[in-house]
Amino acid sequence: DVITYSTLLHGYMEEENIPGILQTKRRLEESGISMDVVMCNVLIRALFMMGAFEDVYALYKGMPEMDLIPNSVTYCTMIDGYCKVGRIEEALEVFDEFRKTLISSLACYNSIINGLCKNGMTEMAIEALLELNHEGLELDPGTFRMLMKTIFEENNTKEAVDLIYRMEGLGPDIYSSVCNDSIFLLCQRGLLDDANHMWMMMKKKGLSVTCNSYYSILRGHLNNGNREQIYPLLNSFLKDYGLVEPMVQKILACYLCLKDVNGAIRFLGKTMDNSSTVTFLTSILKILIKEGRALDAYRLVTETQDHLPVMYAD
């Protein structure tokens, strides 16, 4: 019966056994057994595995003649199958047909967004993401992070940031995650001014800025010696997370090292007495030496060497 053939096809697909799939398909056609939707979905997957795209399309389009209505698995299998082989136009055609139904499927949206990203079609991917959010479906963090990575890889910085700002309709919680990930990507590329602007936008809108976002921007400014940019960020960092946060302690120690080594040594002494782990970047020592403050660098090392657990190279 149809269950037997479905089981056989599924087993041959797991083994990637093309001859077994072909033989089972032939026997199914000779048997005259009517397929159900489950059987049809399994066969579509098998045909994709074989690269028989014309047969896939014919089977999908022929479902109404067999009194079969595509379900969420059908649409997802078609969209994902086409996307994986780079046939994005066919995937979009099926996706548009899926959108006209009353079916709700997170997997279909994730598949098309992934496919659009792989083809550099970021604007369409953003529209799909916004539509997914509008449908009330839970967003997959991995999907929108991949989308943001693609946005930054495929566009210049201004276009990428503009696209990120368009995603505000995702809602505050998700949009906060998008912006925090964007800050990290901007800092990775050394685009600290853009990261600063995004931080200021987030603060104005009352969005949550993560500890990692603060740290990424501040570390970049410290390494570049941009001290005028550090104070407002550091002040906000302290207000949001307090001095007990290790990342705050680390950045504050670095800032004090550049501003006043005596104050830095006192700060490090106090935090060490409290058994708190304080670390700082070895790049701070390089900056001090570059500025002709080799004696300060020497004092910083010698007066804290017995207590400072780790110095991070950066």
Summary of the structure (lengths in Angstrom):
residues: 314
radius of gyration: 28.1
end to end distance: 65.1
largest distance: 89.9
contacts: 957
relative contact order: 0.05
helix: 75%
strand: 2%
